[in-house]
Amino acid sequence: MRGPARAPGRPVRILLADDQPLLRTGFRMVLGTEDDLDIVAEAGDGQEAVELSRRLLPDVVLMDIRMPRMDGVAATRAIVDARLPVRVLILTTFDLDEYVVGALRAGASGFLAKDVPADDLVTAIRTVAAGEAVVAPRILKRLLDRFATVLPDPAASPPKALGTLTEREREVLVQVARGLSNAEIAAALSVSETTIKTHVGHVLTKLRLRDRVQAVVLAYESGLVRPKA
């Protein structure tokens, strides 16, 4: 669910969810230097992250995947299912790739590696808080390579709504699924970036998707795009 727009000038309210206090301290040090970011609470496990999300309604939860009591995938699903105006940005390591698809299906709005540069982390939080989605290109590529043998999902039926897309909208969806930004798609199709934003908006509306991340998952699971294509 897309949360309400923040009041002008109000900082992005962040909940840190990680079972390692040292990592939370590191994130707090990095994010605490930004005037427009405000860490409102910390959680040491997934269940606590869900409880704090319900009580505090942060704009963004910076969520670890592996945590006690409830992992990041289950916590993300609980937050999304509760229709809280809260978005989840997952931090992962490459040896936990098997969790990525599950968390995307659960409704995560973004994925970054834990060794992401500080500037990229700050930008990603702002982007997710603004209602957009973020998946680090190297994670997307590694994810699709790793799951090449299981995508598309043989048990999944292509959504009928795919048939409502125009030829250009399907073309844009394919490019989104391949990890291109709006600017890159605009350059490839020789149109304006504003036009691409409009097409992406139509795609998300017609397919009833939250954001670009879910569009990527749908495109691969439905067979519209295939890994390494």
PyMOL CGO cylinders between C-alpha atoms (Angstrom):
from pymol import cmd
from pymol.cgo import CYLINDER

trace = [
    CYLINDER, 0.00, 0.00, 0.00, 1.31, 3.43, -0.91, 0.3, 1, 1, 1, 1, 1, 1,
    CYLINDER, 1.31, 3.43, -0.91, 1.48, 5.58, 2.18, 0.3, 1, 1, 1, 1, 1, 1,
    CYLINDER, 1.48, 5.58, 2.18, 0.23, 9.15, 2.39, 0.3, 1, 1, 1, 1, 1, 1,
    CYLINDER, 0.23, 9.15, 2.39, 2.56, 11.90, 1.22, 0.3, 1, 1, 1, 1, 1, 1,
    CYLINDER, 2.56, 11.90, 1.22, 4.74, 13.31, 3.97, 0.3, 1, 1, 1, 1, 1, 1,
    CYLINDER, 4.74, 13.31, 3.97, 4.20, 16.89, 5.01, 0.3, 1, 1, 1, 1, 1, 1,
    CYLINDER, 4.20, 16.89, 5.01, 6.63, 19.24, 3.26, 0.3, 1, 1, 1, 1, 1, 1,
    CYLINDER, 6.63, 19.24, 3.26, 9.87, 19.44, 5.18, 0.3, 1, 1, 1, 1, 1, 1,
    CYLINDER, 9.87, 19.44, 5.18, 9.10, 16.51, 7.47, 0.3, 1, 1, 1, 1, 1, 1,
    CYLINDER, 9.10, 16.51, 7.47, 12.04, 14.08, 7.76, 0.3, 1, 1, 1, 1, 1, 1,
    CYLINDER, 12.04, 14.08, 7.76, 11.73, 10.49, 6.57, 0.3, 1, 1, 1, 1, 1, 1,
    CYLINDER, 11.73, 10.49, 6.57, 10.99, 8.41, 9.68, 0.3, 1, 1, 1, 1, 1, 1,
    CYLINDER, 10.99, 8.41, 9.68, 13.04, 5.20, 9.72, 0.3, 1, 1, 1, 1, 1, 1,
    CYLINDER, 13.04, 5.20, 9.72, 12.85, 1.99, 11.74, 0.3, 1, 1, 1, 1, 1, 1,
    CYLINDER, 12.85, 1.99, 11.74, 16.07, -0.04, 11.87, 0.3, 1, 1, 1, 1, 1, 1,
    CYLINDER, 16.07, -0.04, 11.87, 15.43, -3.80, 12.07, 0.3, 1, 1, 1, 1, 1, 1,
    CYLINDER, 15.43, -3.80, 12.07, 18.55, -5.95, 12.48, 0.3, 1, 1, 1, 1, 1, 1,
    CYLINDER, 18.55, -5.95, 12.48, 19.53, -8.48, 15.13, 0.3, 1, 1, 1, 1, 1, 1,
    CYLINDER, 19.53, -8.48, 15.13, 23.12, -7.22, 15.25, 0.3, 1, 1, 1, 1, 1, 1,
    CYLINDER, 23.12, -7.22, 15.25, 23.47, -4.14, 17.48, 0.3, 1, 1, 1, 1, 1, 1,
    CYLINDER, 23.47, -4.14, 17.48, 26.78, -3.21, 15.88, 0.3, 1, 1, 1, 1, 1, 1,
    CYLINDER, 26.78, -3.21, 15.88, 25.19, -2.99, 12.43, 0.3, 1, 1, 1, 1, 1, 1,
    CYLINDER, 25.19, -2.99, 12.43, 22.33, -0.90, 13.78, 0.3, 1, 1, 1, 1, 1, 1,
    CYLINDER, 22.33, -0.90, 13.78, 24.87, 1.43, 15.34, 0.3, 1, 1, 1, 1, 1, 1,
    CYLINDER, 24.87, 1.43, 15.34, 26.65, 1.74, 12.00, 0.3, 1, 1, 1, 1, 1, 1,
    CYLINDER, 26.65, 1.74, 12.00, 23.43, 2.55, 10.17, 0.3, 1, 1, 1, 1, 1, 1,
    CYLINDER, 23.43, 2.55, 10.17, 22.50, 5.08, 12.84, 0.3, 1, 1, 1, 1, 1, 1,
    CYLINDER, 22.50, 5.08, 12.84, 25.87, 6.81, 12.46, 0.3, 1, 1, 1, 1, 1, 1,
    CYLINDER, 25.87, 6.81, 12.46, 25.51, 7.01, 8.66, 0.3, 1, 1, 1, 1, 1, 1,
    CYLINDER, 25.51, 7.01, 8.66, 21.88, 8.08, 8.57, 0.3, 1, 1, 1, 1, 1, 1,
    CYLINDER, 21.88, 8.08, 8.57, 22.13, 10.40, 11.56, 0.3, 1, 1, 1, 1, 1, 1,
    CYLINDER, 22.13, 10.40, 11.56, 24.19, 12.86, 9.56, 0.3, 1, 1, 1, 1, 1, 1,
    CYLINDER, 24.19, 12.86, 9.56, 21.28, 13.53, 7.17, 0.3, 1, 1, 1, 1, 1, 1,
    CYLINDER, 21.28, 13.53, 7.17, 18.90, 16.33, 8.18, 0.3, 1, 1, 1, 1, 1, 1,
    CYLINDER, 18.90, 16.33, 8.18, 15.96, 14.82, 6.30, 0.3, 1, 1, 1, 1, 1, 1,
    CYLINDER, 15.96, 14.82, 6.30, 16.25, 11.35, 7.87, 0.3, 1, 1, 1, 1, 1, 1,
    CYLINDER, 16.25, 11.35, 7.87, 15.06, 10.51, 11.39, 0.3, 1, 1, 1, 1, 1, 1,
    CYLINDER, 15.06, 10.51, 11.39, 15.60, 7.11, 13.05, 0.3, 1, 1, 1, 1, 1, 1,
    CYLINDER, 15.60, 7.11, 13.05, 12.57, 6.69, 15.29, 0.3, 1, 1, 1, 1, 1, 1,
    CYLINDER, 12.57, 6.69, 15.29, 13.28, 3.21, 16.70, 0.3, 1, 1, 1, 1, 1, 1,
    CYLINDER, 13.28, 3.21, 16.70, 15.32, 0.02, 16.46, 0.3, 1, 1, 1, 1, 1, 1,
    CYLINDER, 15.32, 0.02, 16.46, 14.15, -3.60, 16.41, 0.3, 1, 1, 1, 1, 1, 1,
    CYLINDER, 14.15, -3.60, 16.41, 16.27, -6.65, 17.17, 0.3, 1, 1, 1, 1, 1, 1,
    CYLINDER, 16.27, -6.65, 17.17, 13.98, -9.19, 15.52, 0.3, 1, 1, 1, 1, 1, 1,
    CYLINDER, 13.98, -9.19, 15.52, 11.21, -9.41, 12.96, 0.3, 1, 1, 1, 1, 1, 1,
    CYLINDER, 11.21, -9.41, 12.96, 8.34, -9.63, 15.43, 0.3, 1, 1, 1, 1, 1, 1,
    CYLINDER, 8.34, -9.63, 15.43, 9.50, -6.49, 17.18, 0.3, 1, 1, 1, 1, 1, 1,
    CYLINDER, 9.50, -6.49, 17.18, 9.81, -4.78, 13.79, 0.3, 1, 1, 1, 1, 1, 1,
    CYLINDER, 9.81, -4.78, 13.79, 6.17, -5.56, 13.02, 0.3, 1, 1, 1, 1, 1, 1,
    CYLINDER, 6.17, -5.56, 13.02, 5.00, -4.39, 16.45, 0.3, 1, 1, 1, 1, 1, 1,
    CYLINDER, 5.00, -4.39, 16.45, 6.94, -1.12, 16.19, 0.3, 1, 1, 1, 1, 1, 1,
    CYLINDER, 6.94, -1.12, 16.19, 5.70, -0.59, 12.63, 0.3, 1, 1, 1, 1, 1, 1,
    CYLINDER, 5.70, -0.59, 12.63, 2.11, -0.89, 13.83, 0.3, 1, 1, 1, 1, 1, 1,
    CYLINDER, 2.11, -0.89, 13.83, 2.69, 1.49, 16.74, 0.3, 1, 1, 1, 1, 1, 1,
    CYLINDER, 2.69, 1.49, 16.74, 4.97, 4.10, 15.20, 0.3, 1, 1, 1, 1, 1, 1,
    CYLINDER, 4.97, 4.10, 15.20, 4.07, 3.95, 11.47, 0.3, 1, 1, 1, 1, 1, 1,
    CYLINDER, 4.07, 3.95, 11.47, 7.57, 4.81, 10.20, 0.3, 1, 1, 1, 1, 1, 1,
    CYLINDER, 7.57, 4.81, 10.20, 7.90, 5.78, 6.55, 0.3, 1, 1, 1, 1, 1, 1,
    CYLINDER, 7.90, 5.78, 6.55, 10.57, 3.15, 5.87, 0.3, 1, 1, 1, 1, 1, 1,
    CYLINDER, 10.57, 3.15, 5.87, 11.69, 0.00, 7.66, 0.3, 1, 1, 1, 1, 1, 1,
    CYLINDER, 11.69, 0.00, 7.66, 15.32, -0.87, 6.95, 0.3, 1, 1, 1, 1, 1, 1,
    CYLINDER, 15.32, -0.87, 6.95, 14.92, -4.64, 7.29, 0.3, 1, 1, 1, 1, 1, 1,
    CYLINDER, 14.92, -4.64, 7.29, 17.46, -7.41, 7.67, 0.3, 1, 1, 1, 1, 1, 1,
    CYLINDER, 17.46, -7.41, 7.67, 16.49, -10.79, 6.20, 0.3, 1, 1, 1, 1, 1, 1,
    CYLINDER, 16.49, -10.79, 6.20, 17.73, -13.19, 8.85, 0.3, 1, 1, 1, 1, 1, 1,
    CYLINDER, 17.73, -13.19, 8.85, 16.46, -12.37, 12.33, 0.3, 1, 1, 1, 1, 1, 1,
    CYLINDER, 16.46, -12.37, 12.33, 15.19, -14.40, 15.29, 0.3, 1, 1, 1, 1, 1, 1,
    CYLINDER, 15.19, -14.40, 15.29, 11.50, -15.01, 16.15, 0.3, 1, 1, 1, 1, 1, 1,
    CYLINDER, 11.50, -15.01, 16.15, 10.39, -13.79, 12.71, 0.3, 1, 1, 1, 1, 1, 1,
    CYLINDER, 10.39, -13.79, 12.71, 12.61, -13.37, 9.64, 0.3, 1, 1, 1, 1, 1, 1,
    CYLINDER, 12.61, -13.37, 9.64, 12.57, -10.35, 7.35, 0.3, 1, 1, 1, 1, 1, 1,
    CYLINDER, 12.57, -10.35, 7.35, 10.35, -12.03, 4.75, 0.3, 1, 1, 1, 1, 1, 1,
    CYLINDER, 10.35, -12.03, 4.75, 7.62, -12.89, 7.27, 0.3, 1, 1, 1, 1, 1, 1,
    CYLINDER, 7.62, -12.89, 7.27, 7.90, -9.45, 8.90, 0.3, 1, 1, 1, 1, 1, 1,
    CYLINDER, 7.90, -9.45, 8.90, 7.58, -7.75, 5.51, 0.3, 1, 1, 1, 1, 1, 1,
    CYLINDER, 7.58, -7.75, 5.51, 4.51, -9.83, 4.69, 0.3, 1, 1, 1, 1, 1, 1,
    CYLINDER, 4.51, -9.83, 4.69, 2.92, -8.98, 8.05, 0.3, 1, 1, 1, 1, 1, 1,
    CYLINDER, 2.92, -8.98, 8.05, 3.49, -5.25, 7.52, 0.3, 1, 1, 1, 1, 1, 1,
    CYLINDER, 3.49, -5.25, 7.52, 2.09, -5.32, 3.98, 0.3, 1, 1, 1, 1, 1, 1,
    CYLINDER, 2.09, -5.32, 3.98, -0.87, -7.55, 4.89, 0.3, 1, 1, 1, 1, 1, 1,
    CYLINDER, -0.87, -7.55, 4.89, -1.78, -5.15, 7.69, 0.3, 1, 1, 1, 1, 1, 1,
    CYLINDER, -1.78, -5.15, 7.69, -2.01, -2.41, 5.03, 0.3, 1, 1, 1, 1, 1, 1,
    CYLINDER, -2.01, -2.41, 5.03, 0.22, -0.12, 7.06, 0.3, 1, 1, 1, 1, 1, 1,
    CYLINDER, 0.22, -0.12, 7.06, 1.46, 3.04, 5.31, 0.3, 1, 1, 1, 1, 1, 1,
    CYLINDER, 1.46, 3.04, 5.31, 4.97, 1.68, 5.77, 0.3, 1, 1, 1, 1, 1, 1,
    CYLINDER, 4.97, 1.68, 5.77, 7.46, 0.65, 3.09, 0.3, 1, 1, 1, 1, 1, 1,
    CYLINDER, 7.46, 0.65, 3.09, 10.18, -1.95, 3.55, 0.3, 1, 1, 1, 1, 1, 1,
    CYLINDER, 10.18, -1.95, 3.55, 13.72, -1.69, 2.22, 0.3, 1, 1, 1, 1, 1, 1,
    CYLINDER, 13.72, -1.69, 2.22, 15.59, -4.99, 2.56, 0.3, 1, 1, 1, 1, 1, 1,
    CYLINDER, 15.59, -4.99, 2.56, 19.32, -5.26, 3.18, 0.3, 1, 1, 1, 1, 1, 1,
    CYLINDER, 19.32, -5.26, 3.18, 20.81, -8.60, 2.22, 0.3, 1, 1, 1, 1, 1, 1,
    CYLINDER, 20.81, -8.60, 2.22, 24.06, -10.39, 1.53, 0.3, 1, 1, 1, 1, 1, 1,
    CYLINDER, 24.06, -10.39, 1.53, 24.74, -12.44, -1.58, 0.3, 1, 1, 1, 1, 1, 1,
    CYLINDER, 24.74, -12.44, -1.58, 24.70, -15.71, 0.32, 0.3, 1, 1, 1, 1, 1, 1,
    CYLINDER, 24.70, -15.71, 0.32, 21.05, -15.06, 1.18, 0.3, 1, 1, 1, 1, 1, 1,
    CYLINDER, 21.05, -15.06, 1.18, 19.77, -14.68, -2.38, 0.3, 1, 1, 1, 1, 1, 1,
    CYLINDER, 19.77, -14.68, -2.38, 17.23, -17.45, -1.88, 0.3, 1, 1, 1, 1, 1, 1,
    CYLINDER, 17.23, -17.45, -1.88, 15.22, -15.06, 0.31, 0.3, 1, 1, 1, 1, 1, 1,
    CYLINDER, 15.22, -15.06, 0.31, 14.96, -12.29, -2.27, 0.3, 1, 1, 1, 1, 1, 1,
    CYLINDER, 14.96, -12.29, -2.27, 12.07, -13.60, -4.36, 0.3, 1, 1, 1, 1, 1, 1,
    CYLINDER, 12.07, -13.60, -4.36, 10.10, -14.41, -1.22, 0.3, 1, 1, 1, 1, 1, 1,
    CYLINDER, 10.10, -14.41, -1.22, 10.54, -10.91, 0.15, 0.3, 1, 1, 1, 1, 1, 1,
    CYLINDER, 10.54, -10.91, 0.15, 9.62, -9.31, -3.18, 0.3, 1, 1, 1, 1, 1, 1,
    CYLINDER, 9.62, -9.31, -3.18, 6.46, -11.38, -3.31, 0.3, 1, 1, 1, 1, 1, 1,
    CYLINDER, 6.46, -11.38, -3.31, 5.75, -10.37, 0.28, 0.3, 1, 1, 1, 1, 1, 1,
    CYLINDER, 5.75, -10.37, 0.28, 5.77, -6.72, -0.77, 0.3, 1, 1, 1, 1, 1, 1,
    CYLINDER, 5.77, -6.72, -0.77, 9.26, -5.34, -0.13, 0.3, 1, 1, 1, 1, 1, 1,
    CYLINDER, 9.26, -5.34, -0.13, 9.86, -2.07, -1.93, 0.3, 1, 1, 1, 1, 1, 1,
    CYLINDER, 9.86, -2.07, -1.93, 13.58, -2.46, -2.41, 0.3, 1, 1, 1, 1, 1, 1,
    CYLINDER, 13.58, -2.46, -2.41, 16.73, -4.52, -2.07, 0.3, 1, 1, 1, 1, 1, 1,
    CYLINDER, 16.73, -4.52, -2.07, 20.28, -3.44, -1.37, 0.3, 1, 1, 1, 1, 1, 1,
    CYLINDER, 20.28, -3.44, -1.37, 23.44, -5.28, -0.44, 0.3, 1, 1, 1, 1, 1, 1,
    CYLINDER, 23.44, -5.28, -0.44, 24.69, -4.70, 3.10, 0.3, 1, 1, 1, 1, 1, 1,
    CYLINDER, 24.69, -4.70, 3.10, 27.97, -3.34, 1.76, 0.3, 1, 1, 1, 1, 1, 1,
    CYLINDER, 27.97, -3.34, 1.76, 26.17, -0.59, -0.18, 0.3, 1, 1, 1, 1, 1, 1,
    CYLINDER, 26.17, -0.59, -0.18, 27.98, 2.77, -0.11, 0.3, 1, 1, 1, 1, 1, 1,
    CYLINDER, 27.98, 2.77, -0.11, 26.51, 5.20, 2.40, 0.3, 1, 1, 1, 1, 1, 1,
    CYLINDER, 26.51, 5.20, 2.40, 25.38, 7.68, -0.27, 0.3, 1, 1, 1, 1, 1, 1,
    CYLINDER, 25.38, 7.68, -0.27, 23.52, 4.93, -2.16, 0.3, 1, 1, 1, 1, 1, 1,
    CYLINDER, 23.52, 4.93, -2.16, 21.78, 3.81, 1.04, 0.3, 1, 1, 1, 1, 1, 1,
    CYLINDER, 21.78, 3.81, 1.04, 20.61, 7.34, 1.79, 0.3, 1, 1, 1, 1, 1, 1,
    CYLINDER, 20.61, 7.34, 1.79, 19.36, 7.80, -1.78, 0.3, 1, 1, 1, 1, 1, 1,
    CYLINDER, 19.36, 7.80, -1.78, 17.54, 4.46, -1.67, 0.3, 1, 1, 1, 1, 1, 1,
    CYLINDER, 17.54, 4.46, -1.67, 15.74, 5.35, 1.56, 0.3, 1, 1, 1, 1, 1, 1,
    CYLINDER, 15.74, 5.35, 1.56, 14.59, 8.66, 0.09, 0.3, 1, 1, 1, 1, 1, 1,
    CYLINDER, 14.59, 8.66, 0.09, 13.46, 6.93, -3.09, 0.3, 1, 1, 1, 1, 1, 1,
    CYLINDER, 13.46, 6.93, -3.09, 11.46, 4.26, -1.26, 0.3, 1, 1, 1, 1, 1, 1,
    CYLINDER, 11.46, 4.26, -1.26, 9.92, 6.87, 1.05, 0.3, 1, 1, 1, 1, 1, 1,
    CYLINDER, 9.92, 6.87, 1.05, 8.78, 8.77, -2.04, 0.3, 1, 1, 1, 1, 1, 1,
    CYLINDER, 8.78, 8.77, -2.04, 6.81, 5.72, -3.18, 0.3, 1, 1, 1, 1, 1, 1,
    CYLINDER, 6.81, 5.72, -3.18, 9.27, 4.32, -5.70, 0.3, 1, 1, 1, 1, 1, 1,
    CYLINDER, 9.27, 4.32, -5.70, 11.15, 1.02, -5.66, 0.3, 1, 1, 1, 1, 1, 1,
    CYLINDER, 11.15, 1.02, -5.66, 14.87, 0.26, -5.55, 0.3, 1, 1, 1, 1, 1, 1,
    CYLINDER, 14.87, 0.26, -5.55, 16.75, -2.89, -6.49, 0.3, 1, 1, 1, 1, 1, 1,
    CYLINDER, 16.75, -2.89, -6.49, 20.52, -2.66, -6.75, 0.3, 1, 1, 1, 1, 1, 1,
    CYLINDER, 20.52, -2.66, -6.75, 21.47, -3.67, -10.32, 0.3, 1, 1, 1, 1, 1, 1,
    CYLINDER, 21.47, -3.67, -10.32, 24.03, -6.25, -9.20, 0.3, 1, 1, 1, 1, 1, 1,
    CYLINDER, 24.03, -6.25, -9.20, 21.46, -7.88, -6.90, 0.3, 1, 1, 1, 1, 1, 1,
    CYLINDER, 21.46, -7.88, -6.90, 18.89, -7.94, -9.70, 0.3, 1, 1, 1, 1, 1, 1,
    CYLINDER, 18.89, -7.94, -9.70, 21.34, -9.53, -12.12, 0.3, 1, 1, 1, 1, 1, 1,
    CYLINDER, 21.34, -9.53, -12.12, 22.56, -12.10, -9.61, 0.3, 1, 1, 1, 1, 1, 1,
    CYLINDER, 22.56, -12.10, -9.61, 19.00, -12.85, -8.56, 0.3, 1, 1, 1, 1, 1, 1,
    CYLINDER, 19.00, -12.85, -8.56, 17.81, -13.48, -12.09, 0.3, 1, 1, 1, 1, 1, 1,
    CYLINDER, 17.81, -13.48, -12.09, 20.86, -15.58, -12.96, 0.3, 1, 1, 1, 1, 1, 1,
    CYLINDER, 20.86, -15.58, -12.96, 20.38, -17.69, -9.85, 0.3, 1, 1, 1, 1, 1, 1,
    CYLINDER, 20.38, -17.69, -9.85, 16.69, -18.27, -10.45, 0.3, 1, 1, 1, 1, 1, 1,
    CYLINDER, 16.69, -18.27, -10.45, 16.99, -18.83, -14.20, 0.3, 1, 1, 1, 1, 1, 1,
    CYLINDER, 16.99, -18.83, -14.20, 16.07, -22.49, -13.76, 0.3, 1, 1, 1, 1, 1, 1,
    CYLINDER, 16.07, -22.49, -13.76, 12.83, -21.80, -11.88, 0.3, 1, 1, 1, 1, 1, 1,
    CYLINDER, 12.83, -21.80, -11.88, 11.45, -18.73, -13.65, 0.3, 1, 1, 1, 1, 1, 1,
    CYLINDER, 11.45, -18.73, -13.65, 8.86, -18.43, -14.99, 0.3, 1, 1, 1, 1, 1, 1,
    CYLINDER, 8.86, -18.43, -14.99, 6.88, -20.09, -12.26, 0.3, 1, 1, 1, 1, 1, 1,
    CYLINDER, 6.88, -20.09, -12.26, 5.24, -23.12, -13.94, 0.3, 1, 1, 1, 1, 1, 1,
    CYLINDER, 5.24, -23.12, -13.94, 2.35, -23.00, -11.48, 0.3, 1, 1, 1, 1, 1, 1,
    CYLINDER, 2.35, -23.00, -11.48, 1.54, -19.37, -12.20, 0.3, 1, 1, 1, 1, 1, 1,
    CYLINDER, 1.54, -19.37, -12.20, -0.96, -18.37, -14.87, 0.3, 1, 1, 1, 1, 1, 1,
    CYLINDER, -0.96, -18.37, -14.87, -0.11, -15.20, -16.80, 0.3, 1, 1, 1, 1, 1, 1,
    CYLINDER, -0.11, -15.20, -16.80, -2.38, -12.47, -15.47, 0.3, 1, 1, 1, 1, 1, 1,
    CYLINDER, -2.38, -12.47, -15.47, -5.23, -11.65, -17.85, 0.3, 1, 1, 1, 1, 1, 1,
    CYLINDER, -5.23, -11.65, -17.85, -4.44, -7.98, -17.32, 0.3, 1, 1, 1, 1, 1, 1,
    CYLINDER, -4.44, -7.98, -17.32, -1.30, -8.42, -19.45, 0.3, 1, 1, 1, 1, 1, 1,
    CYLINDER, -1.30, -8.42, -19.45, -3.65, -8.48, -22.41, 0.3, 1, 1, 1, 1, 1, 1,
    CYLINDER, -3.65, -8.48, -22.41, -4.87, -4.97, -21.56, 0.3, 1, 1, 1, 1, 1, 1,
    CYLINDER, -4.87, -4.97, -21.56, -1.42, -3.45, -22.06, 0.3, 1, 1, 1, 1, 1, 1,
    CYLINDER, -1.42, -3.45, -22.06, -0.68, -1.62, -25.26, 0.3, 1, 1, 1, 1, 1, 1,
    CYLINDER, -0.68, -1.62, -25.26, 2.28, -2.73, -27.35, 0.3, 1, 1, 1, 1, 1, 1,
    CYLINDER, 2.28, -2.73, -27.35, 4.33, 0.19, -26.05, 0.3, 1, 1, 1, 1, 1, 1,
    CYLINDER, 4.33, 0.19, -26.05, 3.35, -0.52, -22.44, 0.3, 1, 1, 1, 1, 1, 1,
    CYLINDER, 3.35, -0.52, -22.44, 4.47, -4.15, -22.81, 0.3, 1, 1, 1, 1, 1, 1,
    CYLINDER, 4.47, -4.15, -22.81, 7.71, -2.91, -24.31, 0.3, 1, 1, 1, 1, 1, 1,
    CYLINDER, 7.71, -2.91, -24.31, 8.25, -0.59, -21.36, 0.3, 1, 1, 1, 1, 1, 1,
    CYLINDER, 8.25, -0.59, -21.36, 7.44, -3.39, -18.90, 0.3, 1, 1, 1, 1, 1, 1,
    CYLINDER, 7.44, -3.39, -18.90, 10.09, -5.59, -20.54, 0.3, 1, 1, 1, 1, 1, 1,
    CYLINDER, 10.09, -5.59, -20.54, 12.69, -2.84, -20.16, 0.3, 1, 1, 1, 1, 1, 1,
    CYLINDER, 12.69, -2.84, -20.16, 11.70, -2.24, -16.53, 0.3, 1, 1, 1, 1, 1, 1,
    CYLINDER, 11.70, -2.24, -16.53, 12.09, -5.97, -15.87, 0.3, 1, 1, 1, 1, 1, 1,
    CYLINDER, 12.09, -5.97, -15.87, 15.59, -5.86, -17.32, 0.3, 1, 1, 1, 1, 1, 1,
    CYLINDER, 15.59, -5.86, -17.32, 16.56, -3.29, -14.72, 0.3, 1, 1, 1, 1, 1, 1,
    CYLINDER, 16.56, -3.29, -14.72, 16.60, -0.13, -16.82, 0.3, 1, 1, 1, 1, 1, 1,
    CYLINDER, 16.60, -0.13, -16.82, 15.76, 3.22, -15.26, 0.3, 1, 1, 1, 1, 1, 1,
    CYLINDER, 15.76, 3.22, -15.26, 13.15, 5.54, -16.75, 0.3, 1, 1, 1, 1, 1, 1,
    CYLINDER, 13.15, 5.54, -16.75, 15.91, 7.66, -18.25, 0.3, 1, 1, 1, 1, 1, 1,
    CYLINDER, 15.91, 7.66, -18.25, 17.57, 4.62, -19.85, 0.3, 1, 1, 1, 1, 1, 1,
    CYLINDER, 17.57, 4.62, -19.85, 14.27, 3.38, -21.26, 0.3, 1, 1, 1, 1, 1, 1,
    CYLINDER, 14.27, 3.38, -21.26, 13.50, 6.82, -22.64, 0.3, 1, 1, 1, 1, 1, 1,
    CYLINDER, 13.50, 6.82, -22.64, 16.87, 6.90, -24.40, 0.3, 1, 1, 1, 1, 1, 1,
    CYLINDER, 16.87, 6.90, -24.40, 16.39, 3.39, -25.80, 0.3, 1, 1, 1, 1, 1, 1,
    CYLINDER, 16.39, 3.39, -25.80, 12.92, 4.18, -27.15, 0.3, 1, 1, 1, 1, 1, 1,
    CYLINDER, 12.92, 4.18, -27.15, 13.74, 7.75, -28.23, 0.3, 1, 1, 1, 1, 1, 1,
    CYLINDER, 13.74, 7.75, -28.23, 10.98, 9.35, -26.17, 0.3, 1, 1, 1, 1, 1, 1,
    CYLINDER, 10.98, 9.35, -26.17, 10.93, 11.66, -23.17, 0.3, 1, 1, 1, 1, 1, 1,
    CYLINDER, 10.93, 11.66, -23.17, 11.43, 10.45, -19.62, 0.3, 1, 1, 1, 1, 1, 1,
    CYLINDER, 11.43, 10.45, -19.62, 8.03, 11.96, -18.75, 0.3, 1, 1, 1, 1, 1, 1,
    CYLINDER, 8.03, 11.96, -18.75, 6.42, 9.73, -21.38, 0.3, 1, 1, 1, 1, 1, 1,
    CYLINDER, 6.42, 9.73, -21.38, 8.07, 6.66, -19.86, 0.3, 1, 1, 1, 1, 1, 1,
    CYLINDER, 8.07, 6.66, -19.86, 6.88, 7.64, -16.38, 0.3, 1, 1, 1, 1, 1, 1,
    CYLINDER, 6.88, 7.64, -16.38, 3.35, 7.83, -17.78, 0.3, 1, 1, 1, 1, 1, 1,
    CYLINDER, 3.35, 7.83, -17.78, 3.65, 4.39, -19.39, 0.3, 1, 1, 1, 1, 1, 1,
    CYLINDER, 3.65, 4.39, -19.39, 5.04, 2.87, -16.19, 0.3, 1, 1, 1, 1, 1, 1,
    CYLINDER, 5.04, 2.87, -16.19, 2.14, 4.37, -14.24, 0.3, 1, 1, 1, 1, 1, 1,
    CYLINDER, 2.14, 4.37, -14.24, -0.36, 2.86, -16.68, 0.3, 1, 1, 1, 1, 1, 1,
    CYLINDER, -0.36, 2.86, -16.68, 1.35, -0.55, -16.42, 0.3, 1, 1, 1, 1, 1, 1,
    CYLINDER, 1.35, -0.55, -16.42, 1.24, -0.54, -12.62, 0.3, 1, 1, 1, 1, 1, 1,
    CYLINDER, 1.24, -0.54, -12.62, -2.40, 0.57, -12.59, 0.3, 1, 1, 1, 1, 1, 1,
    CYLINDER, -2.40, 0.57, -12.59, -3.58, -1.99, -15.17, 0.3, 1, 1, 1, 1, 1, 1,
    CYLINDER, -3.58, -1.99, -15.17, -1.69, -4.85, -13.51, 0.3, 1, 1, 1, 1, 1, 1,
    CYLINDER, -1.69, -4.85, -13.51, -2.64, -3.68, -9.99, 0.3, 1, 1, 1, 1, 1, 1,
    CYLINDER, -2.64, -3.68, -9.99, 0.97, -3.61, -8.84, 0.3, 1, 1, 1, 1, 1, 1,
    CYLINDER, 0.97, -3.61, -8.84, 2.47, -1.55, -6.03, 0.3, 1, 1, 1, 1, 1, 1,
    CYLINDER, 2.47, -1.55, -6.03, 5.66, -0.57, -7.76, 0.3, 1, 1, 1, 1, 1, 1,
    CYLINDER, 5.66, -0.57, -7.76, 8.40, -1.45, -10.27, 0.3, 1, 1, 1, 1, 1, 1,
    CYLINDER, 8.40, -1.45, -10.27, 9.78, -4.25, -8.11, 0.3, 1, 1, 1, 1, 1, 1,
    CYLINDER, 9.78, -4.25, -8.11, 6.52, -6.17, -8.32, 0.3, 1, 1, 1, 1, 1, 1,
    CYLINDER, 6.52, -6.17, -8.32, 6.45, -5.45, -12.06, 0.3, 1, 1, 1, 1, 1, 1,
    CYLINDER, 6.45, -5.45, -12.06, 9.85, -7.13, -12.40, 0.3, 1, 1, 1, 1, 1, 1,
    CYLINDER, 9.85, -7.13, -12.40, 8.68, -10.23, -10.53, 0.3, 1, 1, 1, 1, 1, 1,
    CYLINDER, 8.68, -10.23, -10.53, 5.49, -10.48, -12.59, 0.3, 1, 1, 1, 1, 1, 1,
    CYLINDER, 5.49, -10.48, -12.59, 7.32, -10.07, -15.89, 0.3, 1, 1, 1, 1, 1, 1,
    CYLINDER, 7.32, -10.07, -15.89, 9.67, -12.96, -15.12, 0.3, 1, 1, 1, 1, 1, 1,
    CYLINDER, 9.67, -12.96, -15.12, 7.12, -15.23, -13.47, 0.3, 1, 1, 1, 1, 1, 1,
    CYLINDER, 7.12, -15.23, -13.47, 4.70, -14.82, -16.37, 0.3, 1, 1, 1, 1, 1, 1,
    CYLINDER, 4.70, -14.82, -16.37, 7.38, -15.56, -18.95, 0.3, 1, 1, 1, 1, 1, 1,
    CYLINDER, 7.38, -15.56, -18.95, 7.11, -12.14, -20.58, 0.3, 1, 1, 1, 1, 1, 1,
    CYLINDER, 7.11, -12.14, -20.58, 10.84, -11.81, -19.91, 0.3, 1, 1, 1, 1, 1, 1,
    CYLINDER, 10.84, -11.81, -19.91, 13.25, -14.65, -19.35, 0.3, 1, 1, 1, 1, 1, 1,
    CYLINDER, 13.25, -14.65, -19.35, 16.57, -14.54, -17.48, 0.3, 1, 1, 1, 1, 1, 1,
    CYLINDER, 16.57, -14.54, -17.48, 19.58, -13.95, -19.72, 0.3, 1, 1, 1, 1, 1, 1,
    CYLINDER, 19.58, -13.95, -19.72, 17.23, -13.10, -22.59, 0.3, 1, 1, 1, 1, 1, 1,
]
cmd.load_cgo(trace, "trace")
